[in-house]
Every structure is written in structure tokens, then in C-alpha cells.
């Protein structure tokens, strides 16, 4: 056998070339290769690999020779081309790579990060692992022909996966619909598109096209622009910032939105705006916390006219600064809450300082002493218009709350009596002079916990009796300003007897059960005609996948159920869940933020409360069903039935929504809604959005 006959066989098995001048070693594996003029090639597939590079293709040519005194080491590849280069994977049509200069050119190439795909006409590979692409596009869609893309004549990607591009066109199905000057962001950090868009066709006021564009991004900071057009109202623009430190201890977000509203009458300004910001921070081992929020509005109807989750930071339409600090023995709090929107009525804190001292024992007596102090300047200012009728309330306010309590235990019975003092001082009152206020507090908590095991469950039995009392204030409420409900305290003696029971099964066939039955007994003068006006019952029956809970209040004085809330939730399977809820509220169940505070029940006659906004009887039935009928398809059905509201017709609303996930993590939602506000079938709601728009 001649040398020419044995050479292809040896090359087929393996060829390893090592140059003494260039220490890099390359392994060349070719199937049925041929050799000519310093070039080894094949058309039957092969692999060429070395440090930081691996080339696999159907057609491969490896050149190793010297031309005019210059060393040439080059690889040309095409056909089912796969390139691994500096930790990145590329596919394309052809590759011409210089092994000496460590540069190369790939045509019709494509590469990917964890969340992005970059492709284009020509990839230009650089020695440091960076590359730039001519005739480039960026997308989150898998496949050679993405249905959406950001297109640019050139995209640059550094070795650290930092992408930059100019003169970008957003294309849908190859149709350009938007132009952007530039983008710049980290491909590894940003999981979502620098451009996000949403199309909503819903109720008439919600027909909207929205687009969000990321101007700049780093590991901790993002700058965004948002453009939307509401078909009924007109265009709007927002500038947004998002900053968060790597340790997540500092968060700062802003949204500044302006809109031209064509529905506003000519005599009023049609320029609407909303400026929001939220800053939170912790330091000193999380012992010090800061919260700053602001919300400047052009008018009081701005949040409702331009209602959208896109423009909410959860400022609660307040402007406030508070700082709290925790030590081993104290909790201090500073708050400043000014009014920056003249159409709002607000209790301004200018400022308010609170200090709480850790409860401590008095010697060996077992008595615990608890103290809290506050000082501030308060100014309750009414909105423009109302201020012409009601004057503002302003005064410095000093408060001290001091409580002594002790716990006694005899067998299974515990008894915790308490006695305390509330002292207040106002520098100004409606009579234009200073006033003091003193109120005594007293109470106890008596309870016992018993239990008995059975063969199938454990029964716990906890009877209890609580007393909360306040002495008559030395200064009646009309003689000083009322800034919060804490300024409206009145004489109260309230007993709360109750019985709590729980059943813990030892078998999965039985549910976990809890029952709490109690009432409130009022002593002294109240608006009720009896000492025991209402009876309360809360219960819960729970299996691992099923729950039913109740919240009942029976009004013995009016012989009606003040409240009857019954809720059932069932996780049918990993693909389906269902909830059904009935809510009843009588006109005697006052709408209070704190249902355990009975000051208004004691001080105000029932007939006055019935003719106030606190009385709002109604019945509501809520139902929700969600099920996944295909791997990428989910159906959500929700209905809302309302009856029994005074001077209001019964109402019925429902929504049926289908959700699916398209390629590249893009979610599509569409469905139908019906609500009494439109009195008709509304247009289908269609949303095309990125998962984190």
C-alpha cells in the first residue's frame, strides 16, 4: 500500500496538528478527507476543535500552510454548521475562521442566551469573544423566521453579553411599526424584551395600544419610556426608572406620565399628568428602614380616567416619608406627610415622631410595664371647595400610653389583668386654647385550653373571656380636634366571652375543623337597646384540596343576620380550581376599617348611622373557575352577581378569558366581558403582551 493510499485512512481516524511557533493545539477529525495544496477537506462531515473553539459541519476545509512568509491557518465550513466559540453557540450557513488571528465571519448566523436570540446576515467574530452582526435582528422567538423582531443594520455584543444597537425598527411579521434611536442592555440580566407592547380592545374607555421601551440598563438601574394611545382620549407618554441594589436593600422606582386628553372641555386644561415615586431602603443590619413615596396628580380624576396597572407603583395616592429604627430596647418612628394635591383632604403630619420602649418587668413582681410616646404637629386640611365650608384643624399633639399588666396561671387557666393611662395634649382646639386629655384603660384576658385525644382526631377546647374598658375622657370630643379615631375615644366597658374549638384529625378522611363562637356585652350607655346585641361565629373546614369557611354575625336586636359570608374553594386537580363565595351585609353592619372598634357604635345613634355611608347593605355571589385544557391553553371564568343594595338595581357581570403562550414566552389573552356599566356585550378583550409587561 502506498503512502497516498494510507494517508486518507489515517486522516479519517484522527489528525492532531501541533505547531511549535503557536502553542495552540487543534484536533481535526474528518470523514473521508482529501489533501491538496496544504488544505485538508471533506464533504462528508467532520469536527475541528481547539481551546475555546469547536467547529462542526458537513463541508469542512482546514488550511495549514505558509504564503509569502506568512503562516495561514484557516477553517472554512458550511452545511449543518455548528460553532462553539468562547462559551457561545452559533449556527449558520457558512464560516470562514482565521485560527491565527482568532477572527471569523459567519453568514446567516444565529446565537442565543438564556432568554434571547440574535441573528443576522453576517456575524463578525472577535478574539475576545465579542462579535458584531450586520443586517441584525433580536427576538425572543425560537425558529429561523421570528414573527416579531428588533431589526438594526448593526448589533454589537461584548464578551460580557452586553448588547448595543442604533436605529432600531420594531417589526411584526416583517412589517415595521415603530422606530427607536438606540438600545443598550445586558442580555444575561434582562429576561424580558427591552420593548414591550400591549394591545387592549376592551370597554370603550380601555381601548389602548401601549409600548414600553428600555433606553438604558445596567445590573442595578433601568430607564424606560412608555408610549400609549387611548382611542377615546388620545396619546400619552411615560418616563420610568427602576433602581435596585444587588443586595436588594435599596429600591427606587418612578413613573412620570403625561397625556393629552381630547375629552376634556375646552375651558379646562387637556394636559393630564401623574408623577409617582417610591423609595425603600434598609441599613444597619436591617434595623433602620426608610420609605418615601410621592404622587403628584393633575386632578382628582386622573387615576380613574387613566386607570392601568402600567402606571401604578402602590403609592396609595399619598406623599409620605417615614424612617423607623429598631434597637434592642426601643422602636422609634419619624413620619412626614404633607399635602401636594390641593383637591385632596388629608391629615398632614408635619412631622410626627413615635417612640416605643420595650416592655420591662418591675423588679420581681411579675408586672410588665409597657410605654409608648408620640409628638407631632398635625394639620387636617380639606380639599379645595370643601375648605370654603369647613376650616382646617391644626395643632401640635403630644400623647403618652402606659400600661401595666401581669399574667397569672393556675393549672390550665391563665388570667392577665391590665391597667393603663392615655394622656393627650393639644396646643390648639376649636376654642383656640390648649387642652389636656386623660383617659384610664383597664381590662383582662381570662382563658383556658383543654384537649382530649380520640381515636380519629384531637379535640382542643378553649373558653375565654376578655374585658376592654375606657374611663370617661376628661375633655369631651367636641372640645378638641379629631385627627384620627384615637382622638375620639369615649367611655367603654366591653366584655367578650367566647369559645374556640379545633379538631385535628389523625386520618386524611376527616377535615381540619375550627370554630370560634363569641359575643360582645356592652356595659353602660350605648346606642344599642340591649347589652348583648350581636352573636359572632367564624368557622373553617379544610381538606388538603378543599376548603369551606364562614363568617356569621347575628343581630339579636334587629333579628337579622348582619353578616353572612360563606366561601368554598376546591383544587380539583393540577389543571383545575374552583371557588364560590356568598357575601351578605345588612344595613346594620357598618363599613368600618376596624371591625373591633365600637366607638362609633357607642357614640352615634343607630338612625344616624343608617343614613350615613357606613350603612350599605348588599348581597354578592362570586364564582371563579380556572382550568387548563391543553398544555399551553388555560380558561378563566368569573362571575359577579349583586343584589339588595338600596336604591340600586341588581347587577350581573361575568368574564370568560382564554390564555395561551406563544413561542418565545409571549402570552396572548382574549375573551368576553359583560358588566352593567355598558348595558351591552362589550368588545372582546385581546392582550398581546410579554409575561412581565
C-alpha positions in Angstrom: 0.0 0.0 0.0 1.4 3.4 -1.0 1.6 6.5 1.2 -1.1 8.2 -0.9 -3.4 5.2 -0.2 -2.8 5.1 3.6 -2.9 8.9 4.2 -6.8 9.3 3.8 -7.3 6.3 6.2 -5.1 7.9 8.9 -6.8 11.3 8.5 -10.2 9.6 8.8 -9.4 8.3 12.2 -7.8 11.4 13.7 -5.3 14.2 12.8 -3.7 16.2 15.6 -1.5 19.1 14.5 0.7 20.9 16.9 2.8 23.9 15.9 5.9 24.8 17.8 5.5 28.5 17.0 1.9 28.7 18.1 1.3 26.6 21.2 -2.5 26.1 20.5 -3.4 22.6 19.6 -6.2 21.7 17.2 -7.8 18.3 16.7 -9.0 17.7 13.2 -11.5 14.8 12.7 -12.7 14.5 9.1 -14.7 11.7 7.4 -13.0 10.5 4.1 -10.8 13.6 3.8 -8.8 14.7 0.8 -5.5 16.6 0.8 -4.4 19.2 -1.7 -2.1 22.2 -1.6 -1.9 22.4 2.2 -5.6 22.0 2.7 -7.4 19.0 4.2 -11.1 18.9 3.3 -14.2 16.7 3.4 -17.8 16.8 2.2 -19.0 14.0 4.5 -18.8 15.8 7.8 -16.2 16.5 10.4 -15.1 18.3 13.6 -12.3 20.7 14.2 -11.7 21.8 17.8 -9.2 23.6 20.0 -9.1 25.8 23.1 -12.2 27.9 23.2 -13.5 26.7 19.8 -15.3 23.8 18.2 -16.5 23.7 14.6 -18.8 21.0 13.2 -20.1 21.0 9.7 -20.9 18.8 6.7 -18.4 20.6 4.4 -15.0 21.3 6.1 -11.7 22.6 4.8 -8.7 23.1 7.0 -5.7 25.0 5.6 -2.3 25.0 7.2 0.5 26.5 5.1 2.8 29.4 4.6 2.1 32.0 1.9 4.8 34.6 1.1 6.4 34.0 4.5 3.0 34.3 6.4 1.6 31.4 8.3 -2.0 30.6 7.2 -4.3 28.6 9.4 -7.9 28.8 8.3 -11.1 26.9 8.5 -13.9 27.1 6.0 -17.2 25.3 6.8 -20.7 25.1 5.5 -23.7 22.8 5.6 -25.4 22.0 9.0 -22.8 24.3 10.6 -22.5 24.5 14.4 -19.8 26.6 16.1 -19.0 26.7 19.8 -16.9 29.8 20.4 -15.8 31.4 23.7 -18.7 29.7 25.6 -21.3 30.7 23.0 -23.0 28.5 20.4 -23.7 29.7 16.8 -25.4 28.2 13.8 -25.3 29.5 10.3 -24.8 28.8 6.6 -21.0 29.4 6.1 -18.0 30.1 8.3 -14.6 31.5 7.4 -12.4 31.5 10.5 -8.7 32.5 10.9 -7.1 30.4 13.6 -4.1 32.6 13.8 -5.9 36.0 14.3 -8.8 34.3 16.1 -11.4 36.2 14.0 -14.0 34.9 11.6 -17.1 35.6 9.6 -20.3 33.6 9.6 -23.2 34.2 7.1 -26.9 33.9 8.0 -25.9 33.2 11.6 -27.8 32.9 14.8 -26.9 32.6 18.5 -28.8 32.6 21.8 -28.5 33.4 25.5 -30.8 32.1 28.2 -33.6 34.4 27.0 -32.7 36.0 23.7 -31.9 35.1 20.1 -29.5 37.2 18.0 -29.3 36.6 14.2 -28.3 38.4 11.0 -26.7 38.4 7.6 -23.1 38.4 8.8 -21.5 37.6 12.2 -18.1 39.1 12.7 -16.3 37.2 15.5 -13.5 38.9 17.5 -10.6 37.3 19.5 -12.0 38.4 23.0 -15.4 36.6 22.4 -17.3 39.6 21.3 -19.0 39.9 18.0 -21.0 42.3 15.8 -23.7 41.4 13.4 -24.6 43.2 10.1 -28.2 43.2 9.0 -29.1 42.0 12.5 -32.2 41.2 14.5 -33.0 40.5 18.1 -36.0 38.4 19.3 -37.3 36.1 22.0 -38.9 33.8 19.4 -37.4 30.4 18.6 -37.2 29.5 14.9 -35.5 30.8 11.8 -38.3 33.2 10.9 -39.4 35.0 14.0 -42.8 36.7 13.8 -41.5 39.7 15.7 -38.0 41.2 15.9 -36.0 44.3 16.7 -34.1 45.0 13.5 -30.9 47.0 13.1 -28.2 47.4 10.5 -25.7 46.5 13.2 -25.8 45.0 16.7 -22.7 44.8 18.9 -22.4 42.2 21.7 -19.4 42.3 24.0 -17.7 39.3 25.6 -19.8 40.0 28.7 -23.0 39.8 26.7 -23.7 43.5 26.8 -25.7 44.4 23.7 -26.0 47.8 22.0 -27.6 48.9 18.7 -28.8 52.0 17.0 -31.5 52.9 14.5 -33.8 50.0 15.5 -37.0 49.1 13.9 -39.7 47.0 15.6 -41.2 44.6 13.1 -44.2 42.4 13.2 -44.4 39.7 10.5 -41.8 41.7 8.7 -43.8 44.9 8.8 -42.0 47.8 10.5 -44.4 49.5 13.0 -42.1 51.5 15.3 -38.6 53.2 15.3 -36.2 53.6 18.2 -32.9 55.5 18.3 -30.9 53.0 20.3 -30.9 50.2 22.9 -28.3 49.1 25.3 -28.7 46.3 27.9 -27.2 43.2 29.4 -28.5 40.0 27.7 -27.8 37.9 30.8 -29.6 40.2 33.2 -32.7 41.2 31.3 -35.1 38.3 30.8 -37.7 40.5 29.2 -37.8 42.4 26.0 -36.4 46.0 26.0 -39.5 46.7 24.1 -42.8 45.5 25.4 -46.2 46.2 23.9 -49.8 45.7 24.6 -53.0 46.0 22.6 -56.2 46.1 24.6 -59.7 46.2 23.0 -62.0 46.2 25.9 -64.6 48.6 27.2 -64.8 51.8 25.3 -62.6 53.7 27.7 -60.0 51.0 27.8 -59.2 50.6 24.1 -55.5 51.2 24.1 -52.2 50.5 22.4 -49.2 50.6 24.6 -45.5 50.2 24.1 -42.6 50.2 26.6 -39.0 50.9 25.6 -35.9 50.4 27.6 -33.5 53.2 26.9 -30.7 52.1 29.2 -30.0 49.2 31.6 -27.3 48.1 34.0 -27.2 45.4 36.6 -28.9 47.8 39.1 -30.6 50.5 37.0 -33.1 50.7 34.2 -34.5 53.7 32.3 -37.7 53.1 30.3 -40.0 55.1 28.1 -43.7 54.2 27.6 -45.9 55.4 24.8 -49.6 54.6 24.6 -52.6 55.7 22.7 -56.2 55.5 24.0 -58.6 55.6 21.2 -61.1 57.6 23.2 -58.8 60.0 25.0 -55.6 60.4 23.0 -51.9 59.9 23.3 -49.8 59.6 26.4 -46.1 59.2 27.3 -44.3 58.0 30.5 -40.7 58.0 31.7 -39.9 55.3 34.2 -36.9 54.4 36.2 -36.1 51.3 38.2 -33.2 51.0 40.6 -32.3 48.2 42.9 -29.0 47.4 44.6 -27.6 43.9 44.2 -28.3 43.2 47.9 -31.9 44.4 47.3 -31.7 46.7 50.3 -32.4 49.8 48.2 -35.3 50.1 45.8 -36.2 53.3 43.9 -38.9 53.4 41.2 -40.5 56.3 39.4 -43.3 56.8 36.9 -43.9 60.2 35.3 -46.8 60.2 32.9 -48.3 62.9 30.8 -51.3 62.7 28.4 -53.3 64.9 26.0 -56.9 64.3 26.8 -59.2 65.2 23.9 -62.3 64.6 26.1 -61.7 67.5 28.5 -63.9 70.5 27.8 -62.1 73.4 26.1 -62.4 75.6 29.2 -60.3 73.1 31.2 -56.7 72.1 30.5 -56.5 68.9 28.4 -52.9 68.3 29.7 -53.2 65.5 32.3 -50.2 64.2 34.3 -49.2 62.0 37.2 -45.7 61.9 38.8 -45.1 58.9 41.1 -42.1 57.7 43.0 -41.3 55.0 45.6 -38.0 54.6 47.6 -37.4 51.9 50.2 -34.2 51.2 51.9 -32.8 49.3 54.9 -29.4 49.6 56.5 -27.6 48.9 59.8 -28.4 45.2 59.8 -32.0 46.0 58.8 -32.5 47.9 62.0 -33.2 51.2 60.1 -35.8 51.4 57.4 -36.8 54.3 55.1 -39.9 54.7 53.0 -40.5 57.6 50.7 -43.5 57.9 48.3 -44.9 60.8 46.3 -47.8 61.1 44.0 -48.5 64.4 42.2 -51.7 64.5 40.1 -53.0 67.0 37.7 -56.6 66.5 39.0 -58.6 64.1 41.2 -60.0 62.1 38.3 -56.6 61.3 36.7 -56.2 57.9 38.4 -59.7 56.7 37.3 -59.7 58.2 33.8 -56.3 56.6 33.1 -56.6 53.5 35.2 -54.0 50.9 34.4 -51.6 48.7 36.2 -48.9 50.1 33.9 -49.0 53.4 35.8 -49.2 52.2 39.4 -46.4 52.0 42.0 -48.6 51.4 45.0 -48.2 54.9 46.5 -51.8 54.9 47.6 -52.0 58.4 46.2 -50.1 59.7 49.2 -46.9 61.7 49.6 -45.1 60.5 52.8 -41.7 60.0 54.3 -41.1 57.7 57.2 -38.0 56.4 58.9 -38.1 53.7 61.6 -35.2 52.5 63.7 -35.1 49.4 65.9 -32.8 48.7 68.9 -32.8 46.0 71.4 -35.0 48.1 73.7 -36.7 50.8 71.6 -38.7 51.4 68.4 -38.6 54.9 67.0 -40.6 56.2 64.0 -40.5 59.5 62.2 -43.1 60.4 59.6 -43.7 63.4 57.4 -46.9 63.5 55.3 -47.6 66.9 53.5 -50.4 67.6 51.0 -49.2 68.2 47.5 -52.5 67.9 45.7 -54.9 70.6 46.6 -58.0 68.6 45.7 -57.3 66.1 48.5 -58.4 66.2 52.1 -55.6 64.8 54.3 -54.4 64.7 57.8 -50.9 66.3 57.4 -48.1 65.1 59.7 -45.6 67.9 59.9 -44.0 65.8 61.3 -45.0 63.0 63.7 -42.4 61.2 66.0 -43.3 58.0 67.8 -41.2 56.1 70.4 -41.9 52.7 71.8 -40.0 51.2 74.7 -39.6 47.5 75.1 -41.9 46.2 77.9 -39.9 45.6 81.0 -40.6 43.9 84.4 -41.0 45.9 87.6 -38.5 44.1 89.8 -39.5 40.6 90.7 -43.2 41.4 90.9 -44.0 39.8 87.5 -45.7 43.0 86.4 -44.8 44.2 82.9 -44.6 47.9 82.1 -45.3 49.0 78.5 -44.8 52.6 77.2 -45.3 54.5 74.0 -45.0 58.2 73.3 -45.6 60.4 70.3 -45.3 64.1 69.4 -46.1 65.9 66.3 -47.7 68.8 64.5 -50.9 67.8 62.7 -53.0 69.7 60.2 -56.2 68.3 58.8 -56.7 70.2 55.6 -59.8 69.9 53.4 -59.9 69.8 49.7 -60.4 72.9 47.7 -64.1 73.6 47.6 -64.8 71.9 50.9 -62.3 74.2 52.6 -64.8 77.0 51.9 -67.3 75.4 54.2 -65.0 73.5 56.7 -62.0 75.1 58.2 -58.8 73.1 58.7 -57.8 71.7 62.1 -54.2 72.3 63.2 -52.5 71.7 66.5 -49.4 70.2 68.0 -50.3 66.9 69.7 -48.5 65.1 72.5 -49.5 61.6 73.6 -48.4 59.0 76.1 -49.7 55.5 76.5 -48.7 53.5 79.6 -49.9 50.1 80.5 -49.2 47.7 83.4 -50.1 44.0 83.0 -49.4 40.7 84.7 -50.1 37.1 83.8 -51.2 34.6 86.3 -51.5 30.8 85.6 -53.3 28.2 87.7 -53.3 24.8 86.1 -54.8 25.1 82.6 -56.3 28.6 83.4 -54.4 31.9 82.6 -55.5 35.3 83.8 -53.9 38.5 82.5 -55.3 41.8 84.0 -54.1 45.2 82.8 -54.5 48.8 83.7 -53.2 51.9 81.9 -53.3 55.6 81.2 -53.7 57.6 78.0 -52.6 61.2 78.2 -53.0 63.8 75.4 -52.2 67.4 75.0 -53.3 69.8 72.2 -51.8 73.2 71.7 -54.9 74.4 69.8 -58.6 73.5 70.0 -61.8 74.8 68.4 -61.9 77.3 71.4 -58.4 78.5 70.3 -56.6 77.5 73.5 -54.6 74.5 74.7 -56.3 71.4 76.2 -55.3 68.3 78.0 -56.9 64.9 77.9 -56.7 62.0 80.3 -58.3 58.5 79.9 -57.9 55.4 82.0 -57.7 51.9 80.5 -58.4 48.6 82.2 -59.1 45.1 81.1 -58.2 41.4 81.4 -57.9 38.2 79.4 -59.1 35.0 81.0 -58.8 31.8 79.1 -58.1 28.1 79.4 -57.0 25.5 76.9 -58.2 21.9 77.3 -57.7 19.0 74.9 -58.7 15.4 74.6 -57.5 12.8 72.1 -59.8 10.4 70.3 -59.1 7.5 68.0 -59.5 9.6 64.8 -58.9 13.2 66.0 -57.6 15.6 68.7 -60.2 18.0 70.2 -59.0 21.3 71.7 -61.4 23.3 73.7 -60.6 27.0 74.7 -63.2 29.1 76.6 -62.2 32.7 77.1 -63.4 36.0 78.5 -61.9 39.4 77.6 -62.6 42.8 79.1 -61.7 46.1 77.4 -62.5 49.3 79.2 -62.0 53.1 78.9 -62.9 55.6 81.5 -64.7 58.8 80.6 -62.3 61.3 79.0 -61.6 64.5 81.0 -62.2 66.5 77.8 -65.2 65.5 75.7 -64.6 65.1 71.9 -66.3 68.3 70.8 -63.8 70.4 72.8 -60.8 69.3 70.9 -59.8 68.4 67.3 -60.3 64.9 65.9 -57.4 63.9 63.7 -57.8 60.1 63.9 -60.1 57.7 65.7 -57.6 57.7 68.6 -58.8 61.3 69.3 -62.4 60.3 69.5 -62.2 57.8 72.4 -65.2 57.6 74.8 -66.2 55.7 77.8 -66.5 52.0 77.1 -66.9 48.7 79.0 -66.9 45.7 76.7 -66.9 42.1 77.7 -66.1 39.4 75.1 -67.0 35.9 76.1 -66.3 33.2 73.6 -65.5 29.6 72.9 -62.9 28.4 70.4 -62.7 24.8 69.3 -60.4 22.9 66.9 -60.5 19.3 65.7 -57.2 17.9 64.3 -57.8 14.6 62.5 -55.3 11.7 62.6 -56.8 10.4 59.4 -56.9 12.0 55.9 -60.6 11.1 55.6 -61.6 13.9 58.1 -61.1 17.6 57.7 -59.3 20.1 59.9 -62.1 22.0 61.7 -62.0 25.2 63.7 -65.0 27.1 65.3 -65.0 30.4 67.2 -68.3 31.4 68.8 -68.3 34.7 70.8 -70.3 37.8 71.5 -69.8 41.4 72.9 -71.5 42.5 76.0 -71.7 46.3 76.5 -72.0 47.8 79.9 -73.2 51.4 80.3 -74.9 53.7 77.9 -74.7 52.7 74.2 -76.7 53.2 71.1 -77.9 49.6 71.4 -81.1 48.8 73.4 -79.6 45.7 74.9 -76.3 44.7 76.5 -75.8 41.7 74.1 -76.7 43.0 70.6 -74.8 40.6 68.3 -73.5 37.0 68.2 -70.5 36.1 66.1 -69.4 32.8 64.6 -66.4 32.0 62.4 -65.6 28.5 61.2 -63.3 26.7 58.8 -63.4 23.1 57.4 -60.3 22.2 55.4 -59.1 19.3 53.4 -55.7 19.4 51.5 -57.6 20.3 48.3 -60.9 21.7 49.6 -61.9 24.5 52.0 -65.2 26.0 53.2 -65.2 28.9 55.6 -67.9 31.0 57.2 -68.1 34.4 58.9 -71.5 35.0 60.5 -72.9 37.8 62.7 -76.5 37.6 64.0 -78.0 40.9 65.2 -80.3 39.9 68.1 -81.6 43.4 68.5 -82.9 43.6 64.9 -83.3 39.8 64.5 -81.4 39.8 61.2 -78.0 38.4 60.1 -75.7 41.4 59.9 -73.1 39.4 58.0 -73.2 36.0 56.3 -70.0 35.3 54.3 -69.6 31.7 53.1 -66.7 30.7 50.9 -65.7 27.4 49.3 -62.5 26.7 47.4 -61.7 23.5 45.6 -58.5 22.5 43.8 -60.0 19.9 41.6 -56.7 18.8 40.0 -53.3 20.2 39.0 -55.2 21.6 36.0 -58.4 23.0 37.5 -59.6 25.0 40.5 -63.0 26.5 41.5 -64.2 29.0 44.2 -67.7 30.0 45.1 -68.5 32.7 47.6 -71.6 34.3 49.0 -71.4 37.6 50.9 -74.3 39.2 52.8 -74.1 42.5 54.6 -77.1 44.0 56.3 -77.7 47.8 56.6 -76.7 47.4 60.3 -73.2 46.1 59.6 -71.3 49.3 59.5 -68.5 49.7 57.0 -65.6 50.2 59.4 -61.9 49.8 58.7 -61.5 48.2 62.1 -64.4 46.0 62.9 -63.2 45.5 66.5 -63.5 49.2 67.3 -67.0 50.1 68.7 -66.6 53.8 69.4 -68.9 54.8 66.6 -71.5 52.2 67.8 -71.5 53.7 71.3 -71.4 57.4 70.4 -73.8 57.6 67.4 -77.5 56.8 67.3 -78.4 53.9 65.0 -80.8 56.0 63.0 -78.0 58.4 62.2 -75.7 55.6 61.1 -78.4 54.1 58.9 -78.5 57.4 56.9 -74.7 57.6 56.6 -72.3 55.9 54.1 -71.4 53.5 56.9 -74.7 51.7 56.1 -74.6 49.8 52.9 -76.5 46.5 52.8 -76.0 44.2 49.9 -75.7 40.6 48.7 -72.9 39.3 46.4 -72.2 36.0 44.8 -68.7 35.5 43.4 -67.7 32.4 41.3 -64.3 31.6 39.7 -63.3 28.7 37.6 -59.9 28.2 36.1 -58.8 25.1 34.1 -56.0 24.1 31.7 -57.5 22.1 28.9 -54.3 21.9 26.8 -50.6 22.2 27.9 -50.4 25.9 26.8 -54.1 26.8 27.0 -56.0 28.0 30.1 -59.6 29.1 30.5 -60.7 31.5 33.3 -64.4 32.1 34.0 -65.5 34.6 36.6 -69.0 35.9 37.5 -70.3 38.5 39.9 -73.9 38.8 41.0 -75.1 41.7 43.2 -78.5 42.3 44.8 -80.2 44.0 47.7 -78.4 47.4 47.6 -80.5 50.4 48.5 -81.7 52.5 45.5 -79.6 50.4 43.2 -80.7 47.8 40.6 -79.5 44.2 40.8 -76.4 43.7 38.7 -74.6 40.8 36.9 -71.2 40.7 35.4 -69.0 38.0 34.1 -65.8 37.3 32.2 -64.6 34.4 30.1 -60.9 34.5 29.2 -58.6 32.2 27.3 -54.9 32.4 27.7 -52.2 30.7 25.7 -48.4 31.0 25.4 -46.8 31.6 22.0 -43.2 30.9 21.1 -40.7 33.0 22.8 -42.6 33.4 26.1 -45.3 35.7 24.7 -48.7 35.4 26.2 -52.0 36.0 24.4 -55.3 36.7 26.3 -58.7 37.1 24.8 -62.2 36.7 25.9 -65.6 38.4 26.5 -66.8 40.6 29.4 -70.2 41.7 30.4 -70.9 44.4 33.0 -73.9 46.5 33.8 -72.0 49.7 33.2 -72.1 49.2 29.5 -75.6 47.6 29.4 -74.5 45.6 26.4 -72.0 43.0 25.3 -68.6 44.7 25.2 -65.9 44.1 22.7 -63.6 41.1 23.2 -60.6 41.8 25.4 -57.4 40.9 23.5 -54.0 41.4 25.1 -50.7 40.6 23.4 -48.1 41.1 26.0 -44.8 39.9 27.4 -45.1 37.9 30.5 -43.8 40.7 32.7 -45.3 43.8 31.0 
